[in-house]
Amino acid sequence: MMDNQQFTALAREAWDEAAPIHWKHTQRLVAAFENPETSFVTPLHAAELERAGLVGAEVAQLNCNNGRELISMTRLGARRGVGFDISAEFIDQAKRLARAADAPCTFEATDVYDIVDDHDGRFDLVVVTSGALCFMPDLNSYVRVARRLLKPGGRLNIYDCHPIVDMLELDRDRRNRPVEFVRSYFDKTPLRHRSGLDYVGGSTYDAKEIYYFHYTLEDILTAVLAAGFELETFKETGEDPSDAYKSLEASDIKPPLSFMLTARAV
């Protein structure tokens, strides 16, 4: 079994490879952000962020990708945003978008596990969004990083895919076949993935390998509480934050596709 550093090194290479593929689709966001009304935070998430104290807050986003959500948070009232991501290529995209939006955001290319301690105790709010937890080989250490970044009484907000979707195929892989369970909810074996990370355009390619890690709701809630947080809110929703299960979002089945929690550092 590889160690955490080996897993994250592979992730860095895979995301750097995916960045120019994403940019073919997302460079349009440069023009979009020139409109001051543009936001990439859903109304559901925006309402919870406001309740968690977003307005006037210093906000960190872990695994920020191209920064579009963090930039949007400053438009919703955050005083300043700092985004961290392992891919230098995506951080470059985030900086371009922040300039286009004239947003009070900075971005740092780093393995989240290695965020320098200069940031400790700096933030009012740490935000984690869809597509972050599943690439983290050590959930407990990840949540502890979020905890050390926060001021006393600061809050952690997680809005991610519901773990139950790990039992299903992505829309792009399932195509028109009926929905069925393809994996046990309790199977924690890391999944090796080589078909690419183009969740924007939906293409597949012979990609550098990356590993997915499945965590149950029990794993996530236990990690949050063990890191020194007090749970304030927890919600399950039918909203698909990943755009990977849109067919289910519109179906009559109505499975939970995402969860949202806010916890306060104690």
Backbone as CSV, one residue per row, in Angstrom:
resi,resn,N_x,N_y,N_z,CA_x,CA_y,CA_z,C_x,C_y,C_z
1,MET,0.845,-1.204,0.000,0.000,0.000,0.000,0.879,1.252,0.000
2,MET,0.544,2.213,-0.830,1.277,3.468,-0.863,0.988,4.284,0.390
3,ASP,1.899,5.217,0.714,1.641,6.108,1.836,0.928,7.365,1.334
4,ASN,0.562,8.233,2.276,-0.229,9.416,1.916,0.485,10.308,0.908
5,GLN,1.786,10.494,1.081,2.529,11.366,0.176,2.551,10.816,-1.243
6,GLN,2.623,9.497,-1.364,2.596,8.904,-2.703,1.228,9.092,-3.361
7,PHE,0.179,8.913,-2.578,-1.169,9.134,-3.114,-1.351,10.583,-3.573
8,THR,-0.922,11.532,-2.751,-1.138,12.936,-3.112,-0.217,13.380,-4.247
9,ALA,0.965,12.764,-4.356,1.842,13.079,-5.488,1.187,12.650,-6.805
10,LEU,0.553,11.492,-6.795,-0.176,11.051,-7.988,-1.330,11.999,-8.300
11,ALA,-2.013,12.437,-7.256,-3.130,13.363,-7.453,-2.656,14.668,-8.078
12,ARG,-1.513,15.169,-7.632,-0.977,16.412,-8.200,-0.744,16.253,-9.703
13,GLU,-0.124,15.161,-10.092,0.161,14.937,-11.508,-1.125,14.809,-12.325
14,ALA,-2.098,14.098,-11.773,-3.351,13.891,-12.505,-4.132,15.190,-12.673
15,TRP,-4.171,16.007,-11.627,-4.899,17.276,-11.721,-4.163,18.274,-12.608
16,ASP,-2.835,18.295,-12.551,-2.091,19.177,-13.457,-2.345,18.788,-14.913
17,GLU,-2.442,17.484,-15.160,-2.733,17.008,-16.510,-4.130,17.428,-16.957
18,ALA,-5.076,17.414,-16.016,-6.471,17.733,-16.351,-6.715,19.227,-16.544
19,ALA,-5.865,20.060,-15.962,-6.130,21.505,-15.949,-6.329,22.106,-17.339
20,PRO,-5.439,21.853,-18.311,-5.676,22.462,-19.635,-6.917,21.917,-20.332
21,ILE,-7.317,20.693,-20.011,-8.551,20.135,-20.570,-9.751,20.892,-20.008
22,HIS,-9.723,21.154,-18.706,-10.793,21.945,-18.084,-10.835,23.359,-18.657
23,TRP,-9.657,23.932,-18.870,-9.599,25.335,-19.278,-10.268,25.568,-20.625
24,LYS,-10.301,24.548,-21.478,-11.004,24.682,-22.756,-12.469,25.055,-22.534
25,HIS,-13.025,24.571,-21.423,-14.431,24.828,-21.109,-14.596,26.006,-20.145
26,THR,-13.655,26.153,-19.217,-13.861,27.115,-18.132,-13.236,28.480,-18.388
27,GLN,-12.480,28.644,-19.477,-11.938,29.973,-19.746,-13.057,30.994,-19.979
28,ARG,-14.254,30.490,-20.317,-15.415,31.386,-20.451,-15.746,32.073,-19.133
29,LEU,-15.267,31.513,-18.010,-15.546,32.113,-16.708,-14.845,33.453,-16.545
30,VAL,-13.773,33.687,-17.307,-13.101,34.986,-17.245,-14.097,36.080,-17.609
31,ALA,-14.784,35.901,-18.725,-15.792,36.886,-19.128,-16.976,36.883,-18.173
32,ALA,-17.357,35.699,-17.698,-18.509,35.613,-16.788,-18.260,36.403,-15.515
33,PHE,-17.054,36.325,-14.981,-16.757,37.008,-13.727,-16.633,38.521,-13.887
34,GLU,-16.541,38.991,-15.107,-16.558,40.440,-15.312,-17.929,41.024,-15.004
35,ASN,-18.942,40.161,-14.966,-20.280,40.557,-14.519,-20.327,40.418,-12.999
36,PRO,-20.530,41.497,-12.254,-20.480,41.432,-10.790,-21.568,40.574,-10.161
37,GLU,-22.564,40.177,-10.942,-23.647,39.339,-10.415,-23.325,37.845,-10.507
38,THR,-22.266,37.488,-11.215,-21.945,36.076,-11.410,-21.531,35.418,-10.103
39,SER,-22.121,34.256,-9.822,-21.754,33.483,-8.629,-21.867,32.001,-8.944
40,PHE,-20.946,31.221,-8.381,-20.965,29.772,-8.557,-21.178,29.059,-7.227
41,VAL,-21.878,29.714,-6.327,-22.348,29.091,-5.088,-23.855,28.935,-5.219
42,THR,-24.367,27.735,-5.026,-25.805,27.511,-5.179,-26.570,28.247,-4.081
43,PRO,-27.821,28.604,-4.327,-28.617,29.276,-3.289,-28.695,28.481,-1.988
44,LEU,-28.802,27.162,-2.095,-28.861,26.314,-0.902,-27.593,26.446,-0.071
45,HIS,-26.449,26.381,-0.744,-25.176,26.499,-0.034,-24.964,27.920,0.475
46,ALA,-25.342,28.899,-0.326,-25.182,30.300,0.080,-25.934,30.591,1.367
47,ALA,-27.132,30.037,1.500,-27.926,30.274,2.706,-27.237,29.702,3.939
48,GLU,-26.643,28.516,3.797,-25.951,27.914,4.943,-24.655,28.661,5.262
49,LEU,-23.943,29.109,4.234,-22.728,29.890,4.473,-23.049,31.194,5.193
50,GLU,-24.131,31.831,4.804,-24.534,33.061,5.490,-24.836,32.767,6.960
51,ARG,-25.535,31.666,7.218,-25.843,31.296,8.597,-24.572,31.006,9.394
52,ALA,-23.546,30.484,8.691,-22.282,30.139,9.336,-21.364,31.340,9.537
53,GLY,-21.791,32.519,9.091,-21.004,33.719,9.341,-20.135,34.174,8.194
54,LEU,-20.545,33.889,6.961,-19.735,34.253,5.798,-19.500,35.752,5.678
55,VAL,-20.513,36.547,5.935,-20.408,37.994,5.721,-19.354,38.583,6.659
56,GLY,-18.364,39.232,6.052,-17.289,39.841,6.823,-16.199,38.888,7.255
57,ALA,-16.281,37.629,6.834,-15.351,36.604,7.314,-14.102,36.509,6.453
58,GLU,-13.030,36.060,7.094,-11.823,35.623,6.393,-12.016,34.130,6.139
59,VAL,-12.035,33.734,4.854,-12.438,32.379,4.480,-11.286,31.640,3.808
60,ALA,-11.091,30.385,4.198,-10.167,29.492,3.498,-10.969,28.409,2.804
61,GLN,-10.575,28.065,1.584,-11.167,26.911,0.913,-10.071,25.896,0.642
62,LEU,-10.267,24.685,1.145,-9.335,23.594,0.889,-9.718,22.911,-0.414
63,ASN,-8.704,22.534,-1.212,-8.947,21.920,-2.520,-9.837,22.832,-3.365
64,CYS,-9.367,24.046,-3.588,-10.200,25.094,-4.199,-10.330,24.976,-5.705
65,ASN,-9.517,24.096,-6.353,-9.586,23.934,-7.797,-9.340,25.282,-8.479
66,ASN,-10.235,25.728,-9.366,-9.983,26.984,-10.086,-10.508,28.220,-9.360
67,GLY,-10.939,28.041,-8.116,-11.275,29.184,-7.274,-12.625,29.823,-7.502
68,ARG,-13.429,29.269,-8.418,-14.676,29.953,-8.766,-15.622,30.070,-7.571
69,GLU,-15.643,29.063,-6.703,-16.541,29.122,-5.543,-16.042,30.131,-4.516
70,LEU,-14.741,30.139,-4.269,-14.189,31.080,-3.296,-14.377,32.519,-3.764
71,ILE,-14.129,32.774,-5.031,-14.372,34.104,-5.589,-15.834,34.493,-5.389
72,SER,-16.723,33.537,-5.630,-18.156,33.795,-5.444,-18.481,34.114,-3.990
73,MET,-17.794,33.476,-3.054,-18.043,33.743,-1.633,-17.698,35.180,-1.263
74,THR,-16.682,35.737,-1.885,-16.377,37.144,-1.601,-17.484,38.044,-2.138
75,ARG,-18.131,37.631,-3.214,-19.258,38.410,-3.737,-20.496,38.277,-2.854
76,LEU,-20.527,37.228,-2.063,-21.637,37.038,-1.129,-21.361,37.671,0.229
77,GLY,-20.191,38.317,0.361,-19.944,39.075,1.577,-18.706,38.731,2.362
78,ALA,-17.976,37.673,1.980,-16.727,37.368,2.679,-15.745,38.522,2.493
79,ARG,-15.003,38.830,3.541,-14.055,39.947,3.472,-12.841,39.599,2.618
80,ARG,-12.396,38.360,2.744,-11.201,37.939,2.024,-11.207,36.419,1.916
81,GLY,-10.633,35.893,0.830,-10.553,34.452,0.649,-9.137,34.001,0.341
82,VAL,-8.773,32.848,0.872,-7.494,32.211,0.556,-7.798,30.774,0.136
83,GLY,-7.363,30.407,-1.063,-7.617,29.070,-1.575,-6.346,28.253,-1.640
84,PHE,-6.464,26.980,-1.289,-5.335,26.052,-1.303,-5.672,24.881,-2.219
85,ASP,-4.734,24.511,-3.090,-4.951,23.362,-3.960,-3.610,22.752,-4.331
86,ILE,-3.591,21.440,-4.516,-2.344,20.739,-4.805,-1.841,20.999,-6.221
87,SER,-2.728,21.417,-7.123,-2.362,21.602,-8.523,-1.962,23.044,-8.815
88,ALA,-0.701,23.241,-9.165,-0.239,24.582,-9.529,-0.947,25.084,-10.784
89,GLU,-1.320,24.153,-11.670,-2.012,24.543,-12.902,-3.397,25.115,-12.597
90,PHE,-4.121,24.485,-11.686,-5.437,25.017,-11.316,-5.311,26.302,-10.505
91,ILE,-4.267,26.415,-9.703,-4.040,27.663,-8.966,-3.798,28.812,-9.941
92,ASP,-3.080,28.553,-11.024,-2.891,29.596,-12.042,-4.239,30.030,-12.628
93,GLN,-5.123,29.074,-12.876,-6.453,29.423,-13.380,-7.222,30.254,-12.356
94,ALA,-7.113,29.869,-11.088,-7.808,30.611,-10.030,-7.335,32.061,-9.978
95,LYS,-6.047,32.269,-10.134,-5.514,33.632,-10.108,-6.039,34.448,-11.292
96,ARG,-6.158,33.814,-12.451,-6.704,34.520,-13.615,-8.157,34.934,-13.372
97,LEU,-8.929,34.011,-12.822,-10.338,34.315,-12.563,-10.482,35.391,-11.497
98,ALA,-9.635,35.352,-10.471,-9.707,36.366,-9.414,-9.392,37.751,-9.963
99,ARG,-8.432,37.818,-10.881,-8.123,39.116,-11.502,-9.312,39.607,-12.321
100,ALA,-9.934,38.697,-13.069,-11.090,39.087,-13.886,-12.235,39.578,-13.017
101,ALA,-12.391,38.951,-11.846,-13.488,39.309,-10.941,-13.125,40.449,-10.006
102,ASP,-11.840,40.855,-10.015,-11.345,41.857,-9.065,-11.718,41.443,-7.635
103,ALA,-11.446,40.174,-7.329,-11.854,39.594,-6.048,-10.716,39.652,-5.035
104,PRO,-11.024,39.882,-3.761,-10.007,39.907,-2.705,-9.618,38.490,-2.287
105,CYS,-9.004,37.767,-3.229,-8.621,36.374,-2.995,-7.154,36.161,-3.350
106,THR,-6.512,35.288,-2.606,-5.185,34.806,-2.965,-5.239,33.284,-3.009
107,PHE,-4.289,32.694,-3.745,-4.308,31.250,-3.943,-2.898,30.688,-3.792
108,GLU,-2.806,29.529,-3.153,-1.516,28.897,-2.889,-1.533,27.454,-3.367
109,ALA,-0.501,27.074,-4.120,-0.348,25.696,-4.571,0.384,24.906,-3.494
110,THR,-0.314,23.986,-2.873,0.271,23.184,-1.803,-0.570,21.941,-1.567
111,ASP,0.074,20.884,-1.147,-0.653,19.752,-0.589,-1.351,20.258,0.668
112,VAL,-2.641,20.020,0.795,-3.386,20.524,1.952,-2.762,20.053,3.257
113,TYR,-2.247,18.831,3.265,-1.621,18.322,4.487,-0.381,19.124,4.882
114,ASP,0.179,19.875,3.921,1.422,20.618,4.160,1.219,22.126,4.246
115,ILE,-0.007,22.591,4.413,-0.235,24.035,4.545,0.606,24.575,5.697
116,VAL,1.348,25.638,5.434,2.298,26.149,6.427,1.570,26.693,7.647
117,ASP,2.234,26.610,8.794,1.576,27.007,10.047,1.414,28.514,10.190
118,ASP,1.940,29.287,9.232,1.680,30.737,9.243,0.184,31.028,9.152
119,HIS,-0.570,30.085,8.616,-2.017,30.273,8.456,-2.814,29.808,9.673
120,ASP,-2.159,29.203,10.636,-2.885,28.662,11.793,-3.624,29.762,12.542
121,GLY,-4.867,29.493,12.897,-5.653,30.436,13.685,-6.034,31.707,12.961
122,ARG,-6.005,31.679,11.644,-6.203,32.899,10.854,-7.641,33.103,10.383
123,PHE,-8.396,32.020,10.211,-9.649,32.103,9.461,-10.881,31.992,10.355
124,ASP,-11.929,32.699,9.915,-13.234,32.595,10.573,-14.024,31.395,10.061
125,LEU,-13.752,31.014,8.823,-14.533,29.964,8.173,-13.629,29.184,7.223
126,VAL,-13.673,27.858,7.324,-12.996,26.972,6.368,-14.075,26.216,5.611
127,VAL,-13.975,26.231,4.279,-15.004,25.627,3.428,-14.392,24.498,2.599
128,VAL,-15.118,23.396,2.535,-14.748,22.239,1.713,-15.944,21.916,0.827
129,THR,-15.710,21.804,-0.480,-16.821,21.555,-1.395,-16.608,20.266,-2.183
130,SER,-17.514,20.008,-3.078,-17.575,18.735,-3.799,-16.259,18.384,-4.488
131,GLY,-15.868,17.115,-4.369,-14.671,16.638,-5.033,-13.410,16.803,-4.228
132,ALA,-13.525,17.123,-2.958,-12.344,17.282,-2.115,-12.065,16.023,-1.303
133,LEU,-13.013,15.616,-0.499,-12.780,14.515,0.442,-12.397,13.220,-0.264
134,CYS,-12.952,12.981,-1.449,-12.731,11.693,-2.112,-11.306,11.505,-2.611
135,PHE,-10.506,12.569,-2.641,-9.114,12.435,-3.062,-8.136,12.518,-1.887
136,MET,-8.662,12.547,-0.673,-7.836,12.683,0.514,-7.601,11.317,1.163
137,PRO,-6.350,10.840,1.193,-6.092,9.500,1.719,-6.214,9.384,3.233
138,ASP,-6.205,10.505,3.946,-6.280,10.481,5.412,-7.293,11.529,5.858
139,LEU,-8.521,11.099,6.062,-9.605,12.021,6.400,-9.376,12.700,7.738
140,ASN,-8.942,11.956,8.731,-8.769,12.536,10.065,-7.729,13.651,10.066
141,SER,-6.599,13.426,9.390,-5.568,14.462,9.318,-6.067,15.673,8.546
142,TYR,-6.855,15.427,7.529,-7.409,16.510,6.715,-8.287,17.430,7.560
143,VAL,-9.167,16.850,8.356,-10.054,17.666,9.187,-9.257,18.385,10.275
144,ARG,-8.199,17.765,10.749,-7.351,18.446,11.743,-6.662,19.664,11.137
145,VAL,-6.310,19.599,9.855,-5.756,20.784,9.184,-6.787,21.907,9.199
146,ALA,-8.021,21.588,8.849,-9.082,22.604,8.878,-9.209,23.212,10.264
147,ARG,-9.115,22.380,11.281,-9.255,22.860,12.666,-8.137,23.824,13.036
148,ARG,-6.905,23.523,12.643,-5.802,24.398,13.058,-5.802,25.732,12.309
149,LEU,-6.447,25.779,11.154,-6.513,27.031,10.402,-7.498,28.026,11.007
150,LEU,-8.408,27.541,11.835,-9.496,28.378,12.339,-9.132,29.148,13.600
151,LYS,-9.725,30.324,13.702,-9.693,31.074,14.950,-10.534,30.329,15.989
152,PRO,-10.347,30.607,17.276,-11.244,30.025,18.280,-12.698,30.376,17.958
153,GLY,-13.551,29.376,17.945,-14.957,29.603,17.614,-15.250,29.688,16.136
154,GLY,-14.214,29.539,15.294,-14.428,29.543,13.850,-15.194,28.316,13.400
155,ARG,-15.643,28.339,12.148,-16.520,27.271,11.671,-15.955,26.558,10.443
156,LEU,-16.238,25.279,10.386,-15.961,24.440,9.224,-17.280,24.159,8.523
157,ASN,-17.314,24.395,7.212,-18.488,24.061,6.408,-18.066,23.076,5.327
158,ILE,-18.753,21.946,5.261,-18.509,20.942,4.225,-19.786,20.760,3.417
159,TYR,-19.663,20.906,2.114,-20.783,20.650,1.198,-20.250,19.743,0.102
160,ASP,-20.580,18.465,0.182,-19.957,17.490,-0.712,-20.985,16.463,-1.165
161,CYS,-20.571,15.641,-2.110,-21.432,14.555,-2.557,-21.747,13.625,-1.392
162,HIS,-22.965,13.132,-1.367,-23.352,12.164,-0.345,-22.571,10.865,-0.579
163,PRO,-22.049,10.250,0.468,-21.269,9.018,0.271,-22.024,7.902,-0.433
164,ILE,-23.334,7.943,-0.403,-24.093,6.876,-1.063,-23.861,6.859,-2.572
165,VAL,-23.483,7.991,-3.163,-23.294,8.000,-4.621,-22.068,7.196,-5.029
166,ASP,-21.173,6.913,-4.080,-20.023,6.068,-4.405,-20.444,4.642,-4.745
167,MET,-21.672,4.283,-4.409,-22.197,2.961,-4.747,-22.682,2.893,-6.193
168,LEU,-22.753,4.052,-6.857,-23.361,4.149,-8.182,-22.329,4.497,-9.243
169,GLU,-22.684,4.281,-10.491,-21.851,4.724,-11.597,-22.123,6.194,-11.898
170,LEU,-21.106,6.889,-12.395,-21.306,8.243,-12.890,-22.246,8.210,-14.091
171,ASP,-22.950,9.315,-14.301,-23.822,9.398,-15.477,-23.061,9.089,-16.762
172,ARG,-21.842,9.607,-16.884,-21.093,9.436,-18.135,-20.726,7.974,-18.371
173,ASP,-20.585,7.185,-17.292,-20.254,5.766,-17.427,-21.509,4.911,-17.580
174,ARG,-22.574,5.306,-16.911,-23.815,4.523,-16.945,-24.577,4.729,-18.244
175,ARG,-24.475,5.945,-18.772,-25.197,6.327,-19.981,-26.680,6.081,-19.804
176,ASN,-27.277,5.213,-20.608,-28.730,5.027,-20.528,-29.130,3.752,-19.791
177,ARG,-28.158,3.093,-19.170,-28.498,1.878,-18.426,-29.241,2.226,-17.140
178,PRO,-30.060,1.317,-16.629,-30.776,1.583,-15.375,-29.812,1.798,-14.212
179,VAL,-30.256,2.556,-13.243,-29.460,2.789,-12.040,-29.371,1.496,-11.241
180,GLU,-28.170,1.152,-10.816,-27.995,-0.001,-9.946,-26.777,0.222,-9.058
181,PHE,-26.765,-0.479,-7.936,-25.623,-0.403,-7.041,-24.486,-1.250,-7.607
182,VAL,-23.270,-0.673,-7.641,-22.122,-1.387,-8.202,-21.005,-1.576,-7.181
183,ARG,-21.203,-1.059,-5.970,-20.155,-1.169,-4.956,-20.796,-1.110,-3.572
184,SER,-20.200,-1.820,-2.630,-20.700,-1.793,-1.261,-20.420,-0.446,-0.607
185,TYR,-21.381,0.038,0.142,-21.203,1.285,0.896,-20.063,1.173,1.891
186,PHE,-19.774,-0.025,2.356,-18.771,-0.214,3.402,-17.418,-0.678,2.871
187,ASP,-17.254,-0.682,1.566,-15.978,-1.058,0.956,-15.050,0.155,0.961
188,LYS,-13.970,0.085,1.722,-13.049,1.224,1.865,-11.798,1.080,0.983
189,THR,-11.793,0.112,0.086,-10.627,-0.083,-0.769,-10.437,1.123,-1.688
190,PRO,-9.238,1.740,-1.703,-9.016,2.857,-2.636,-9.214,2.398,-4.080
191,LEU,-9.862,3.239,-4.867,-10.154,2.910,-6.260,-9.173,3.612,-7.190
192,ARG,-8.468,2.844,-8.000,-7.546,3.395,-8.994,-8.353,3.841,-10.210
193,HIS,-8.037,5.024,-10.692,-8.829,5.635,-11.760,-7.887,6.128,-12.850
194,ARG,-8.186,5.764,-14.123,-7.317,6.147,-15.230,-8.082,6.737,-16.411
195,SER,-9.350,7.060,-16.249,-10.128,7.535,-17.404,-10.250,9.049,-17.466
196,GLY,-9.540,9.753,-16.578,-9.498,11.205,-16.664,-10.386,11.918,-15.672
197,LEU,-10.143,13.217,-15.537,-10.827,14.052,-14.553,-11.632,15.169,-15.215
198,ASP,-12.070,14.921,-16.434,-12.822,15.956,-17.152,-14.303,15.879,-16.804
199,TYR,-14.636,16.273,-15.579,-16.043,16.300,-15.189,-16.750,17.525,-15.762
200,VAL,-16.007,18.444,-16.379,-16.615,19.629,-16.996,-17.136,19.289,-18.392
201,GLY,-16.262,18.751,-19.228,-16.667,18.416,-20.592,-17.206,17.009,-20.746
202,GLY,-16.927,16.151,-19.751,-17.431,14.786,-19.793,-16.633,13.840,-20.665
203,SER,-15.446,14.257,-21.124,-14.638,13.388,-21.973,-13.832,12.408,-21.117
204,THR,-13.376,11.338,-21.750,-12.449,10.412,-21.109,-11.148,10.420,-21.905
205,TYR,-10.064,10.086,-21.251,-8.763,10.046,-21.913,-7.852,9.118,-21.115
206,ASP,-6.765,8.701,-21.731,-5.800,7.817,-21.067,-4.995,8.662,-20.086
207,ALA,-5.467,8.720,-18.866,-4.970,9.700,-17.899,-3.936,9.112,-16.950
208,LYS,-3.228,9.998,-16.298,-2.369,9.594,-15.189,-3.248,9.033,-14.079
209,GLU,-2.728,8.057,-13.368,-3.558,7.399,-12.363,-3.784,8.291,-11.144
210,ILE,-4.949,8.113,-10.561,-5.312,8.808,-9.335,-6.195,7.848,-8.543
211,TYR,-6.263,8.052,-7.235,-7.038,7.151,-6.384,-8.177,7.899,-5.704
212,TYR,-9.325,7.235,-5.673,-10.494,7.729,-4.947,-10.580,7.015,-3.600
213,PHE,-11.023,7.761,-2.592,-11.191,7.209,-1.250,-12.639,7.413,-0.814
214,HIS,-13.265,6.323,-0.415,-14.664,6.373,0.013,-14.736,6.494,1.527
215,TYR,-15.504,7.475,1.984,-15.760,7.642,3.416,-17.265,7.627,3.641
216,THR,-17.697,6.910,4.662,-19.115,6.888,5.010,-19.470,8.153,5.784
217,LEU,-20.758,8.399,5.946,-21.175,9.523,6.789,-20.638,9.364,8.202
218,GLU,-20.614,8.130,8.691,-20.054,7.880,10.021,-18.595,8.316,10.087
219,ASP,-17.813,7.979,9.066,-16.406,8.384,9.027,-16.270,9.903,9.089
220,ILE,-17.077,10.589,8.301,-16.968,12.044,8.192,-17.371,12.723,9.496
221,LEU,-18.499,12.332,10.045,-18.965,12.949,11.291,-18.017,12.640,12.440
222,THR,-17.508,11.422,12.500,-16.568,11.057,13.565,-15.284,11.867,13.456
223,ALA,-14.776,12.050,12.228,-13.551,12.833,12.035,-13.744,14.280,12.471
224,VAL,-14.894,14.852,12.149,-15.180,16.242,12.524,-15.233,16.387,14.042
225,LEU,-15.936,15.505,14.706,-16.059,15.594,16.166,-14.721,15.324,16.851
226,ALA,-13.960,14.361,16.340,-12.679,14.008,16.956,-11.643,15.114,16.812
227,ALA,-11.795,15.963,15.790,-10.825,17.042,15.559,-11.064,18.248,16.455
228,GLY,-12.129,18.227,17.230,-12.392,19.339,18.141,-13.459,20.293,17.654
229,PHE,-14.462,19.740,16.992,-15.588,20.546,16.520,-16.872,20.130,17.231
230,GLU,-17.787,21.069,17.293,-19.140,20.820,17.772,-20.077,20.980,16.589
231,LEU,-20.852,19.947,16.286,-21.737,19.985,15.125,-22.891,20.951,15.364
232,GLU,-23.086,21.877,14.429,-24.188,22.840,14.522,-25.349,22.472,13.607
233,THR,-25.045,22.161,12.359,-26.100,21.777,11.418,-25.625,20.615,10.564
234,PHE,-26.567,19.779,10.171,-26.290,18.683,9.237,-27.530,18.484,8.379
235,LYS,-27.325,18.502,7.059,-28.448,18.368,6.131,-28.077,17.398,5.018
236,GLU,-29.068,16.636,4.553,-28.934,15.833,3.349,-29.840,16.447,2.284
237,THR,-29.357,16.508,1.051,-30.131,17.164,0.002,-30.145,16.324,-1.274
238,GLY,-31.064,16.669,-2.153,-31.137,16.039,-3.466,-30.393,16.812,-4.531
239,GLU,-29.622,17.813,-4.125,-28.858,18.646,-5.062,-27.527,17.970,-5.377
240,ASP,-27.179,17.918,-6.651,-25.925,17.293,-7.090,-24.855,18.358,-7.289
241,PRO,-23.926,18.519,-6.350,-22.913,19.567,-6.489,-21.797,19.208,-7.458
242,SER,-21.744,17.953,-7.889,-20.643,17.494,-8.736,-20.976,17.509,-10.219
243,ASP,-22.253,17.635,-10.563,-22.730,17.527,-11.946,-22.468,16.144,-12.545
244,ALA,-22.177,15.161,-11.701,-21.888,13.808,-12.181,-23.100,12.895,-12.122
245,TYR,-24.164,13.350,-11.433,-25.349,12.506,-11.241,-26.622,13.305,-11.545
246,LYS,-26.571,14.123,-12.571,-27.700,14.996,-12.883,-28.961,14.213,-13.237
247,SER,-28.795,13.030,-13.807,-29.977,12.236,-14.145,-30.738,11.833,-12.889
248,LEU,-30.014,11.595,-11.804,-30.663,11.224,-10.545,-31.286,12.436,-9.868
249,GLU,-30.675,13.592,-10.054,-31.228,14.811,-9.475,-32.630,15.072,-10.021
250,ALA,-32.837,14.705,-11.268,-34.128,14.954,-11.915,-35.072,13.756,-11.865
251,SER,-34.624,12.638,-11.295,-35.426,11.416,-11.338,-36.470,11.375,-10.229
252,ASP,-37.371,10.407,-10.337,-38.384,10.204,-9.300,-37.825,9.458,-8.093
253,ILE,-36.661,8.849,-8.237,-36.078,8.060,-7.145,-35.700,8.955,-5.972
254,LYS,-35.135,10.120,-6.281,-34.755,11.128,-5.293,-33.841,10.577,-4.183
255,PRO,-32.677,10.016,-4.551,-31.730,9.624,-3.510,-31.031,10.860,-2.952
256,PRO,-30.428,10.768,-1.767,-29.622,11.894,-1.291,-28.356,11.991,-2.140
257,LEU,-28.107,13.136,-2.725,-26.946,13.323,-3.597,-25.862,14.170,-2.955
258,SER,-26.199,14.857,-1.887,-25.198,15.685,-1.208,-25.544,15.800,0.263
259,PHE,-24.549,16.240,1.011,-24.779,16.572,2.415,-24.075,17.886,2.707
260,MET,-24.535,18.550,3.731,-23.963,19.825,4.133,-23.891,19.856,5.655
261,LEU,-22.724,20.204,6.171,-22.607,20.339,7.617,-21.822,21.586,7.964
262,THR,-22.141,22.134,9.108,-21.372,23.229,9.690,-21.049,22.849,11.125
263,ALA,-19.790,23.015,11.489,-19.341,22.672,12.832,-18.464,23.798,13.367
264,ARG,-18.565,24.046,14.664,-17.821,25.138,15.294,-16.633,24.589,16.069
265,ALA,-15.484,25.250,15.925,-14.289,24.851,16.662,-14.469,25.154,18.143
266,VAL,-14.196,24.159,18.985,-14.368,24.337,20.431,-13.057,24.047,21.150
